[in-house]
Amino acid sequence: MEISKETLTAILGTIDEGIHAVNAQGYTIYYNQFAAQLDGLEQEEVLGKHLLEIFPSLNVQTSTLLKAIELEEPIYNQHQRYMNIRGKQVVTVNSTLPLFVDGQCVGAVEIAKDMSRVQELSEKLVDLQAQMAQNQAKNQRPSKKKQARNNNGTKFTFIDLISKSENMEQLKELGARAAKTTSPVLIMGETGTGKELLVQSIHNASPRSESAFIAQNCAALPATLLEGILFGTRKGSFTGAEDRPGLFELADGGTLFLDEINSMPLELQTKLLRVIQENRVRRVGGATELEVDARIIAAMNEDPQQAVEENRLRSDLYYRLNVVSFRIPPLRERPNDISLLTDHFIKSFNYRFGKLVTGIDSEVETLFLQYDWPGNVRELEHTIEAAMNLVDEDTIRIQDLPPHFQQQPFGTSSSSKSTSSDWFKDLSLRQAVKQVEERMIREAIAETDGNILQAAKRLGIPRQTLQYKLSKMESEE
């Protein structure tokens, strides 16, 4: 069955990414609605017009569409900043492909992702961190340790690591020892175990405690933005680039925390390794190198050896970072801490919500001890927060907990639930499948800290499908 031009246009118009196609002379032949929204224009303003007429800040060298036609080669994940005819600035990450008919290049098509807001927020973060470092240098009082903690970008010390389990107490003791040196540290732990809390504690127990603590999640930004954020940029290195220090420069004399480092593209891992080894950084587009002294602490939410084997983490970077390593045990391996943390969170939300809840009843206590806590301490905190919004007495009961706790069979641990045949004996096949699906979705969301794309990858389904299922679950609650 052949697809008509109208049908194809309708299909492309539903895609939530900008699609812009031009002919070999640079005149627009296709421009979907999302591209128009991204560029702040109307489709009619662009169709049939030359690219440089609509986007005057671009030229043959800086336009990815025109460059792909000139080179007759694809350009992948190119960071681009430009202005439209109305003066609006747009930041995108583009993948651009030349179009061939009978071996001849007849134009190019571009798929663009909107990075304007991400770029704006990232640059604001860097600016705020730079301002904080400047203010700290002006107002630093070496004798006032508490003031230094408040001004260095952190909130936590080892006192805030609430625990009475032996493995956590040993972790705190070893962390305090490692704080006295400048060696790189690698921390492994599942999502929600408190990796940044441990990292901040190490920084605040170190001789660098009065210097800046800078944190960056390596999975939060595409490679084209992350490189500039980490290493800084020089004016003219790409369209719209300005002189801007990177996080390595801002963390000079302090600590740079790189979370989810296994999500960093391999080419950036190579540059990162060089900076760590030589203590020198070169801004993107720069010709000179700057000396930096930042202690690197990296974190991962998976086994680093597996990441190395699967070629997602360079082995040489792993060995360089793994000078001192810690594994934060998941909450299911710390059952003695569940009641302690529960009491702590109840007291915290009592203060914030103006309530006087005294604790949880025996059924909730038993359920908490039997539950696997895939989201770890963060999931426990969010569970208590949800219950504190609903409880109308002084004790949290089963009915105050989120729905997935109420659906869990009492007296059966969540780990055995999936293998026991008793829990679904009174359900139809449709109901049983629905409950298993909802539990898997909730666990994936908890384990990825609400990241829809990562959760969809874990579940092996498209992002749009997961979003549909989540909205359906919410409407049924």
TORTI-207798 format. One record per residue (C-alpha): residue number from 1; residue in one letter; x, y, z. Coordinates in nm, 4 decimals. Layout:
<rs>
resi; resn; px; py; pz
NUM; A; X; Y; Z;
...
</rs>
This chain:
<rs>
resi; resn; px; py; pz
1; M; 0.0000; 0.0000; 0.0000;
2; E; 0.1421; 0.3391; -0.1025;
3; I; 0.1329; 0.6312; 0.1392;
4; S; -0.0002; 0.9520; -0.0100;
5; K; 0.1800; 1.2825; 0.0240;
6; E; -0.1031; 1.4134; 0.2430;
7; T; -0.0835; 1.1121; 0.4745;
8; L; 0.2940; 1.1379; 0.5043;
9; T; 0.2660; 1.5101; 0.5820;
10; A; 0.0052; 1.4367; 0.8499;
11; I; 0.2286; 1.1714; 1.0064;
12; L; 0.5334; 1.3979; 1.0143;
13; G; 0.3211; 1.6773; 1.1582;
14; T; 0.2445; 1.4709; 1.4697;
15; I; 0.6110; 1.4148; 1.5621;
16; D; 0.7145; 1.6199; 1.8656;
17; E; 1.0500; 1.7210; 1.7153;
18; G; 1.1223; 1.9910; 1.4599;
19; I; 1.1544; 1.8676; 1.1008;
20; H; 1.2868; 2.1111; 0.8408;
21; A; 1.3732; 2.0150; 0.4820;
22; V; 1.5281; 2.2331; 0.2131;
23; N; 1.6142; 2.1778; -0.1511;
24; A; 1.9663; 2.1936; -0.2902;
25; Q; 1.9444; 2.5722; -0.3213;
26; G; 1.8433; 2.6189; 0.0445;
27; Y; 1.4723; 2.6908; -0.0068;
28; T; 1.2340; 2.5309; 0.2436;
29; I; 1.0221; 2.2488; 0.1026;
30; Y; 0.8914; 2.1026; 0.4317;
31; Y; 0.8528; 2.2558; 0.7775;
32; N; 0.6346; 2.0902; 1.0424;
33; Q; 0.4315; 2.2627; 1.3127;
34; F; 0.6682; 2.1648; 1.5946;
35; A; 0.9612; 2.3251; 1.4076;
36; A; 0.7554; 2.6418; 1.3718;
37; Q; 0.6811; 2.6469; 1.7467;
38; L; 1.0462; 2.5830; 1.8241;
39; D; 1.1585; 2.8728; 1.6022;
40; G; 0.8810; 3.1078; 1.7142;
41; L; 0.7437; 3.1410; 1.3598;
42; E; 0.4463; 3.0417; 1.1466;
43; Q; 0.4821; 2.7651; 0.8902;
44; E; 0.3674; 3.0000; 0.6128;
45; E; 0.6546; 3.2393; 0.6911;
46; V; 0.9142; 2.9705; 0.6208;
47; L; 0.7755; 2.7474; 0.3448;
48; G; 0.9171; 2.8424; 0.0065;
49; K; 1.1629; 3.0924; 0.1587;
50; H; 1.5397; 3.0703; 0.1571;
51; L; 1.6872; 2.9511; 0.4866;
52; L; 1.9174; 3.2522; 0.5334;
53; E; 1.6289; 3.4936; 0.4707;
54; I; 1.4363; 3.3546; 0.7676;
55; F; 1.7392; 3.2968; 0.9900;
56; P; 1.9745; 3.5880; 0.9101;
57; S; 2.2196; 3.5063; 1.1906;
58; L; 2.3208; 3.1882; 1.0044;
59; N; 2.5440; 3.1536; 0.7001;
60; V; 2.6659; 2.8750; 0.4749;
61; Q; 2.9280; 2.7715; 0.7315;
62; T; 2.7087; 2.7803; 1.0436;
63; S; 2.3830; 2.6369; 0.9047;
64; T; 2.3751; 2.2607; 0.9543;
65; L; 2.1290; 2.2201; 0.6654;
66; L; 2.3453; 2.4071; 0.4160;
67; K; 2.6598; 2.2389; 0.5494;
68; A; 2.5109; 1.8918; 0.5002;
69; I; 2.4276; 1.9813; 0.1389;
70; E; 2.7783; 2.1168; 0.0794;
71; L; 2.9557; 1.8185; 0.2353;
72; E; 2.6962; 1.5619; 0.1183;
73; E; 2.7458; 1.3950; 0.4555;
74; P; 2.5204; 1.3627; 0.7616;
75; I; 2.5832; 1.5771; 1.0703;
76; Y; 2.4714; 1.4198; 1.3972;
77; N; 2.3870; 1.5839; 1.7312;
78; Q; 2.5197; 1.9268; 1.6384;
79; H; 2.4662; 2.2046; 1.8924;
80; Q; 2.3341; 2.5197; 1.7183;
81; R; 2.2305; 2.8635; 1.8424;
82; Y; 2.0667; 3.1131; 1.6041;
83; M; 1.8114; 3.3947; 1.5753;
84; N; 1.4976; 3.4110; 1.3620;
85; I; 1.3831; 3.7168; 1.1651;
86; R; 1.2092; 3.8508; 1.4761;
87; G; 1.5235; 3.8417; 1.6868;
88; K; 1.4223; 3.5407; 1.8967;
89; Q; 1.7188; 3.3244; 2.0025;
90; V; 1.6808; 2.9499; 1.9548;
91; V; 1.9086; 2.6742; 2.0842;
92; T; 1.8798; 2.3286; 1.9312;
93; V; 2.0590; 1.9991; 1.8933;
94; N; 2.0258; 1.8886; 1.5300;
95; S; 2.0748; 1.5730; 1.3303;
96; T; 2.0920; 1.6660; 0.9598;
97; L; 2.0918; 1.4287; 0.6619;
98; P; 2.1534; 1.5064; 0.2932;
99; L; 1.8815; 1.3812; 0.0572;
100; F; 1.9837; 1.1864; -0.2545;
101; V; 1.7845; 1.1013; -0.5657;
102; D; 1.9564; 0.8827; -0.8262;
103; G; 2.2899; 0.9483; -0.6559;
104; Q; 2.2557; 1.3273; -0.6658;
105; C; 2.2123; 1.5467; -0.3582;
106; V; 1.8786; 1.7282; -0.3935;
107; G; 1.8537; 1.8824; -0.0488;
108; A; 1.8707; 1.8047; 0.3225;
109; V; 1.6381; 1.7279; 0.6112;
110; E; 1.6974; 1.8228; 0.9727;
111; I; 1.5516; 1.6863; 1.2946;
112; A; 1.5891; 1.9408; 1.5741;
113; K; 1.5409; 1.9073; 1.9492;
114; D; 1.4649; 2.2209; 2.1472;
115; M; 1.7476; 2.2929; 2.3910;
116; S; 1.6704; 2.6609; 2.4546;
117; R; 1.5270; 2.6115; 2.8014;
118; V; 1.7877; 2.3507; 2.8979;
119; Q; 2.0671; 2.5820; 2.7784;
120; E; 1.9168; 2.8786; 2.9621;
121; L; 1.8804; 2.6906; 3.2892;
122; S; 2.2261; 2.5325; 3.2602;
123; E; 2.3907; 2.8696; 3.2012;
124; K; 2.1959; 3.0230; 3.4894;
125; L; 2.3194; 2.7407; 3.7117;
126; V; 2.6798; 2.8022; 3.6092;
127; D; 2.6361; 3.1785; 3.6623;
128; L; 2.4858; 3.1240; 4.0068;
129; Q; 2.7653; 2.8875; 4.1027;
130; A; 3.0216; 3.1409; 3.9815;
131; Q; 2.8519; 3.4160; 4.1825;
132; M; 2.8445; 3.1914; 4.4879;
133; A; 3.2172; 3.1227; 4.4527;
134; Q; 3.2890; 3.4970; 4.4254;
135; N; 3.0757; 3.5816; 4.7287;
136; Q; 3.2353; 3.3042; 4.9253;
137; A; 3.5850; 3.4337; 4.8448;
138; K; 3.4850; 3.7822; 4.9651;
139; N; 3.3075; 3.6736; 5.2826;
140; Q; 3.5081; 3.3676; 5.3817;
141; R; 3.5786; 3.3367; 5.7530;
142; P; 3.8071; 3.0345; 5.8028;
143; S; 3.7306; 3.0116; 6.1725;
144; K; 3.3551; 2.9792; 6.1237;
145; K; 3.2982; 2.6240; 6.0043;
146; K; 2.9193; 2.6475; 6.0130;
147; Q; 2.9205; 2.9557; 5.7943;
148; A; 3.1489; 2.7807; 5.5445;
149; R; 2.9045; 2.4911; 5.5221;
150; N; 2.6182; 2.7267; 5.4453;
151; N; 2.8130; 2.9085; 5.1749;
152; N; 2.9872; 2.6277; 4.9868;
153; G; 2.6875; 2.4833; 4.8020;
154; T; 2.6131; 2.1946; 5.0390;
155; K; 2.3521; 2.1031; 5.3003;
156; F; 2.4749; 1.7752; 5.4492;
157; T; 2.7477; 1.6361; 5.6762;
158; F; 2.8048; 1.2880; 5.8183;
159; I; 2.5644; 1.3763; 6.1008;
160; D; 2.2850; 1.3800; 5.8426;
161; L; 2.3559; 1.0181; 5.7409;
162; I; 2.0897; 0.8682; 5.9689;
163; S; 2.1610; 0.5040; 6.0396;
164; K; 2.2194; 0.2446; 6.3063;
165; S; 2.3090; -0.0457; 6.0757;
166; E; 2.6634; -0.1772; 6.0928;
167; N; 2.7348; -0.1462; 5.7189;
168; M; 2.6334; 0.2212; 5.7118;
169; E; 2.8291; 0.3068; 6.0258;
170; Q; 3.1374; 0.1491; 5.8693;
171; L; 3.0741; 0.3464; 5.5497;
172; K; 3.0629; 0.6738; 5.7440;
173; E; 3.3882; 0.5907; 5.9222;
174; L; 3.5683; 0.5084; 5.5960;
175; G; 3.4220; 0.8162; 5.4273;
176; A; 3.5559; 1.0394; 5.7035;
177; R; 3.9037; 0.8927; 5.6509;
178; A; 3.8897; 0.9440; 5.2734;
179; A; 3.7827; 1.3062; 5.3282;
180; K; 4.1323; 1.3930; 5.4520;
181; T; 4.2958; 1.3257; 5.1133;
182; T; 4.2583; 1.4655; 4.7605;
183; S; 4.2308; 1.1321; 4.5749;
184; P; 3.9389; 1.0725; 4.3360;
185; V; 3.6442; 0.8838; 4.4844;
186; L; 3.3957; 0.6547; 4.3086;
187; I; 3.0618; 0.5872; 4.4779;
188; M; 2.8254; 0.3089; 4.3700;
189; G; 2.4667; 0.2944; 4.4832;
190; E; 2.1150; 0.2400; 4.3543;
191; T; 1.8935; 0.5385; 4.2840;
192; G; 1.7685; 0.6936; 4.6063;
193; T; 2.0332; 0.5530; 4.8410;
194; G; 2.1802; 0.8964; 4.9185;
195; K; 2.4926; 0.9197; 4.7039;
196; E; 2.5044; 1.2999; 4.7002;
197; L; 2.4471; 1.3107; 5.0751;
198; L; 2.7623; 1.0992; 5.1212;
199; V; 2.9544; 1.3108; 4.8693;
200; Q; 2.8632; 1.6366; 5.0439;
201; S; 2.9597; 1.4828; 5.3784;
202; I; 3.3039; 1.3919; 5.2428;
203; H; 3.3507; 1.7452; 5.1104;
204; N; 3.2460; 1.9054; 5.4386;
205; A; 3.4827; 1.6826; 5.6380;
206; S; 3.7743; 1.7659; 5.4096;
207; P; 4.0314; 2.0483; 5.4140;
208; R; 3.8385; 2.1837; 5.1112;
209; S; 3.5185; 2.2379; 5.3113;
210; E; 3.5406; 2.6161; 5.2836;
211; S; 3.5745; 2.5998; 4.9045;
212; A; 3.3026; 2.5420; 4.6461;
213; F; 3.1122; 2.2158; 4.6041;
214; I; 2.9846; 2.1818; 4.2454;
215; A; 2.7535; 1.8987; 4.1335;
216; Q; 2.6505; 1.7935; 3.7828;
217; N; 2.4332; 1.5024; 3.6706;
218; C; 2.5973; 1.3723; 3.3535;
219; A; 2.2714; 1.2178; 3.2309;
220; A; 2.0791; 1.5457; 3.2542;
221; L; 2.2308; 1.7133; 2.9468;
222; P; 2.3168; 1.6045; 2.5899;
223; A; 2.6858; 1.5746; 2.5086;
224; T; 2.6931; 1.8975; 2.3083;
225; L; 2.5814; 2.1002; 2.6111;
226; L; 2.7597; 1.8960; 2.8774;
227; E; 3.1022; 1.9564; 2.7217;
228; G; 3.0626; 2.3350; 2.7413;
229; I; 2.9181; 2.3191; 3.0929;
230; L; 3.2092; 2.1093; 3.2216;
231; F; 3.5030; 2.2669; 3.0413;
232; G; 3.3725; 2.6162; 2.9625;
233; T; 3.3488; 2.7926; 2.6258;
234; R; 3.5322; 3.0582; 2.4289;
235; K; 3.3473; 3.3210; 2.2287;
236; G; 3.3029; 3.2070; 1.8698;
237; S; 3.3570; 2.8358; 1.9389;
238; F; 3.0048; 2.7839; 1.8016;
239; T; 2.7263; 3.0164; 1.6917;
240; G; 2.6249; 3.2301; 1.9895;
241; A; 2.8978; 3.1000; 2.2204;
242; E; 3.0305; 3.3378; 2.4860;
243; D; 3.3334; 3.3380; 2.7154;
244; R; 3.2114; 3.1294; 3.0060;
245; P; 3.3945; 2.9299; 3.2743;
246; G; 3.3152; 2.5622; 3.3107;
247; L; 3.2415; 2.3653; 3.6258;
248; F; 3.6057; 2.2575; 3.6584;
249; E; 3.7081; 2.6218; 3.6888;
250; L; 3.4278; 2.6977; 3.9334;
251; A; 3.5290; 2.3994; 4.1487;
252; D; 3.8939; 2.5065; 4.1597;
253; G; 4.0158; 2.4468; 4.5139;
254; G; 3.6984; 2.2564; 4.5978;
255; T; 3.5098; 1.9441; 4.4912;
256; L; 3.3417; 1.8555; 4.1601;
257; F; 3.0756; 1.5847; 4.1919;
258; L; 2.9873; 1.4048; 3.8664;
259; D; 2.6764; 1.1914; 3.9097;
260; E; 2.5805; 0.9101; 3.6682;
261; I; 2.9205; 0.9337; 3.5040;
262; N; 2.8467; 0.6133; 3.3132;
263; S; 2.5929; 0.8173; 3.1103;
264; M; 2.8650; 1.0502; 2.9814;
265; P; 2.9502; 0.9890; 2.6126;
266; L; 3.2802; 0.8068; 2.5603;
267; E; 3.4410; 1.0978; 2.3744;
268; L; 3.3772; 1.3237; 2.6741;
269; Q; 3.5094; 1.0553; 2.9083;
270; T; 3.8395; 1.0784; 2.7183;
271; K; 3.8586; 1.4553; 2.7753;
272; L; 3.7592; 1.4132; 3.1397;
273; L; 4.0369; 1.1585; 3.1966;
274; R; 4.2930; 1.4003; 3.0535;
275; V; 4.1791; 1.6809; 3.2842;
276; I; 4.1929; 1.4526; 3.5892;
277; Q; 4.5420; 1.3284; 3.5008;
278; E; 4.6942; 1.6668; 3.4126;
279; N; 4.4878; 1.9036; 3.6327;
280; R; 4.4525; 2.1310; 3.3311;
281; V; 4.1415; 2.2228; 3.1333;
282; R; 4.0917; 2.3819; 2.7912;
283; R; 3.7649; 2.5600; 2.7168;
284; V; 3.5682; 2.4527; 2.4112;
285; G; 3.7114; 2.6571; 2.1232;
286; G; 4.0031; 2.7792; 2.3359;
287; A; 4.3723; 2.7551; 2.2514;
288; T; 4.5235; 2.7787; 2.6006;
289; E; 4.4957; 2.5517; 2.9014;
290; L; 4.4138; 2.6597; 3.2564;
291; E; 4.5439; 2.4869; 3.5668;
292; V; 4.2664; 2.3619; 3.7958;
293; D; 4.2678; 2.1921; 4.1336;
294; A; 3.9325; 2.0222; 4.1816;
295; R; 3.8831; 1.6968; 4.3673;
296; I; 3.6699; 1.4631; 4.1575;
297; I; 3.4024; 1.2485; 4.3173;
298; A; 3.1984; 1.0405; 4.0733;
299; A; 2.8899; 0.8279; 4.1301;
300; M; 2.7119; 0.5477; 3.9453;
301; N; 2.3842; 0.3641; 3.9980;
302; E; 2.5099; 0.0362; 3.8515;
303; D; 2.8048; -0.2028; 3.8698;
304; P; 3.1015; -0.0200; 3.7087;
305; Q; 3.2578; -0.3452; 3.5894;
306; Q; 2.9443; -0.4195; 3.3899;
307; A; 2.9479; -0.0680; 3.2436;
308; V; 3.3115; -0.1213; 3.1373;
309; E; 3.2305; -0.4588; 2.9798;
310; E; 2.9386; -0.3050; 2.7883;
311; N; 3.1621; -0.0194; 2.6640;
312; R; 2.9634; 0.2531; 2.8428;
313; L; 3.2510; 0.3433; 3.0743;
314; R; 3.6120; 0.3678; 2.9644;
315; S; 3.8273; 0.1231; 3.1569;
316; D; 4.1125; 0.3753; 3.1986;
317; L; 3.8712; 0.6339; 3.3423;
318; Y; 3.7255; 0.3729; 3.5769;
319; Y; 4.0681; 0.2760; 3.7109;
320; R; 4.1623; 0.6431; 3.7532;
321; L; 3.8449; 0.7197; 3.9484;
322; N; 3.8422; 0.3979; 4.1486;
323; V; 4.1284; 0.5046; 4.3763;
324; V; 3.8869; 0.5153; 4.6694;
325; S; 3.5502; 0.3473; 4.6220;
326; F; 3.2381; 0.3065; 4.8333;
327; R; 2.9182; 0.1103; 4.7844;
328; I; 2.6098; 0.2479; 4.9558;
329; P; 2.3883; -0.0480; 5.0545;
330; P; 2.0250; -0.0337; 4.9372;
331; L; 1.7551; 0.0098; 5.1997;
332; R; 1.6487; -0.3566; 5.1746;
333; E; 1.9935; -0.4484; 5.3118;
334; R; 1.9465; -0.2074; 5.6052;
335; P; 1.6190; -0.3209; 5.7699;
336; N; 1.7285; -0.1776; 6.1047;
337; D; 1.7298; 0.1702; 5.9504;
338; I; 1.3713; 0.1651; 5.8218;
339; S; 1.2048; 0.2528; 6.1533;
340; L; 1.4751; 0.5081; 6.2358;
341; L; 1.4349; 0.6821; 5.8996;
342; T; 1.0553; 0.6630; 5.9223;
343; D; 1.0590; 0.8461; 6.2563;
344; H; 1.3008; 1.1033; 6.1160;
345; F; 1.0819; 1.1773; 5.8131;
346; I; 0.7664; 1.1976; 6.0249;
347; K; 0.9299; 1.4555; 6.2515;
348; S; 1.0525; 1.6492; 5.9492;
349; F; 0.7083; 1.6642; 5.7862;
350; N; 0.5426; 1.7401; 6.1198;
351; Y; 0.7497; 2.0559; 6.1265;
352; R; 0.6821; 2.1438; 5.7625;
353; F; 0.3090; 2.0633; 5.7644;
354; G; 0.2292; 2.1759; 6.1181;
355; K; 0.1087; 1.8306; 6.2277;
356; L; 0.1585; 1.6125; 6.5375;
357; V; 0.1827; 1.2608; 6.3940;
358; T; 0.3508; 1.0283; 6.6438;
359; G; 0.4322; 0.7282; 6.4259;
360; I; 0.3015; 0.4358; 6.2173;
361; D; 0.0776; 0.1503; 6.3312;
362; S; 0.1948; -0.2104; 6.3554;
363; E; 0.0534; -0.3137; 6.0169;
364; V; 0.2387; -0.0361; 5.8376;
365; E; 0.5561; -0.1200; 6.0292;
366; T; 0.5317; -0.4848; 5.9198;
367; L; 0.4583; -0.3872; 5.5600;
368; F; 0.7547; -0.1482; 5.5527;
369; L; 0.9873; -0.4238; 5.6751;
370; Q; 0.8587; -0.6666; 5.4104;
371; Y; 0.8645; -0.4216; 5.1188;
372; D; 1.1673; -0.4225; 4.8850;
373; W; 1.1979; -0.0399; 4.8560;
374; P; 1.3187; -0.0271; 4.4923;
375; G; 1.3454; 0.3529; 4.5266;
376; N; 1.5370; 0.3166; 4.8547;
377; V; 1.5504; 0.5999; 5.1116;
378; R; 1.4071; 0.8533; 4.8672;
379; E; 1.1027; 0.6309; 4.8106;
380; L; 1.0541; 0.5943; 5.1866;
381; E; 1.0692; 0.9717; 5.2274;
382; H; 0.8145; 1.0268; 4.9499;
383; T; 0.5896; 0.7556; 5.0960;
384; I; 0.5882; 0.9268; 5.4353;
385; E; 0.5253; 1.2645; 5.2714;
386; A; 0.2261; 1.1212; 5.0816;
387; A; 0.0869; 0.9670; 5.4005;
388; M; 0.1353; 1.2899; 5.5965;
389; N; -0.0889; 1.4643; 5.3432;
390; L; -0.3735; 1.2189; 5.4081;
391; V; -0.3490; 1.1165; 5.7745;
392; D; -0.6144; 1.2766; 5.9951;
393; E; -0.5125; 1.1185; 6.3257;
394; D; -0.1834; 1.0881; 6.5102;
395; T; -0.0856; 0.7527; 6.3551;
396; I; -0.0212; 0.6591; 5.9919;
397; R; -0.2285; 0.3592; 5.8822;
398; I; -0.2447; 0.1418; 5.5698;
399; Q; -0.5215; 0.3565; 5.4183;
400; D; -0.2960; 0.6638; 5.4389;
401; L; -0.0271; 0.5079; 5.2169;
402; P; -0.0005; 0.5419; 4.8365;
403; P; -0.2253; 0.3028; 4.6358;
404; H; 0.0458; 0.0526; 4.5417;
405; F; 0.1070; -0.0209; 4.9109;
406; Q; -0.2627; -0.0811; 4.9690;
407; Q; -0.2736; -0.3252; 4.6758;
408; Q; 0.0181; -0.5250; 4.8149;
409; P; -0.0998; -0.8458; 4.9887;
410; F; -0.0455; -0.8074; 5.3625;
411; G; 0.1871; -1.0638; 5.5132;
412; T; 0.3669; -1.1368; 5.1857;
413; S; 0.6945; -0.9660; 5.1017;
414; S; 0.7158; -0.7908; 4.7689;
415; S; 1.0094; -1.0111; 4.6727;
416; S; 0.8026; -1.3280; 4.7086;
417; K; 0.4889; -1.1724; 4.5655;
418; S; 0.5966; -1.2301; 4.2078;
419; T; 0.6561; -1.6040; 4.2627;
420; S; 0.3634; -1.6837; 4.4943;
421; S; 0.0401; -1.8063; 4.3354;
422; D; -0.1809; -1.6998; 4.6281;
423; W; -0.1950; -1.3275; 4.5687;
424; F; -0.3824; -1.3489; 4.2372;
425; K; -0.6082; -1.6508; 4.3013;
426; D; -0.9175; -1.4314; 4.3371;
427; L; -0.8316; -1.2124; 4.0362;
428; S; -0.9161; -1.2502; 3.6703;
429; L; -0.6292; -1.2759; 3.4230;
430; R; -0.6914; -0.9154; 3.3139;
431; Q; -0.6797; -0.7914; 3.6776;
432; A; -0.3644; -0.9898; 3.7582;
433; V; -0.1828; -0.8618; 3.4481;
434; K; -0.2940; -0.5072; 3.5287;
435; Q; -0.1548; -0.5261; 3.8849;
436; V; 0.1792; -0.6715; 3.7715;
437; E; 0.2096; -0.4063; 3.4993;
438; E; 0.1322; -0.1205; 3.7390;
439; R; 0.3824; -0.2501; 3.9954;
440; M; 0.6580; -0.2791; 3.7332;
441; I; 0.5843; 0.0738; 3.6101;
442; R; 0.5901; 0.2224; 3.9619;
443; E; 0.9170; 0.0453; 4.0437;
444; A; 1.0784; 0.1636; 3.7181;
445; I; 0.9673; 0.5221; 3.7876;
446; A; 1.1007; 0.5026; 4.1444;
447; E; 1.4328; 0.3491; 4.0375;
448; T; 1.4908; 0.6202; 3.7756;
449; D; 1.3794; 0.9029; 4.0035;
450; G; 1.0876; 0.9944; 3.7791;
451; N; 1.2852; 0.9971; 3.4510;
452; I; 1.0234; 0.8820; 3.1963;
453; L; 1.2754; 0.8084; 2.9196;
454; Q; 1.5013; 0.5954; 3.1419;
455; A; 1.2014; 0.4150; 3.2948;
456; A; 1.0692; 0.3350; 2.9471;
457; K; 1.4084; 0.1894; 2.8517;
458; R; 1.4074; -0.0309; 3.1626;
459; L; 1.0580; -0.1546; 3.0803;
460; G; 1.1418; -0.2045; 2.7124;
461; I; 0.8536; 0.0081; 2.5833;
462; P; 0.8378; 0.3405; 2.3913;
463; R; 0.8310; 0.6614; 2.5955;
464; Q; 0.4912; 0.7578; 2.4532;
465; T; 0.3454; 0.4211; 2.5606;
466; L; 0.4715; 0.4689; 2.9161;
467; Q; 0.3289; 0.8215; 2.9300;
468; Y; -0.0089; 0.6889; 2.8154;
469; K; -0.0077; 0.4116; 3.0767;
470; L; 0.0896; 0.6576; 3.3531;
471; S; -0.1891; 0.8993; 3.2615;
472; K; -0.4342; 0.6067; 3.2573;
473; M; -0.3145; 0.4913; 3.6016;
474; E; -0.3512; 0.8435; 3.7413;
475; S; -0.7048; 0.8785; 3.6055;
476; E; -0.8054; 0.5495; 3.7708;
477; E; -0.6682; 0.6406; 4.1140;
</rs>
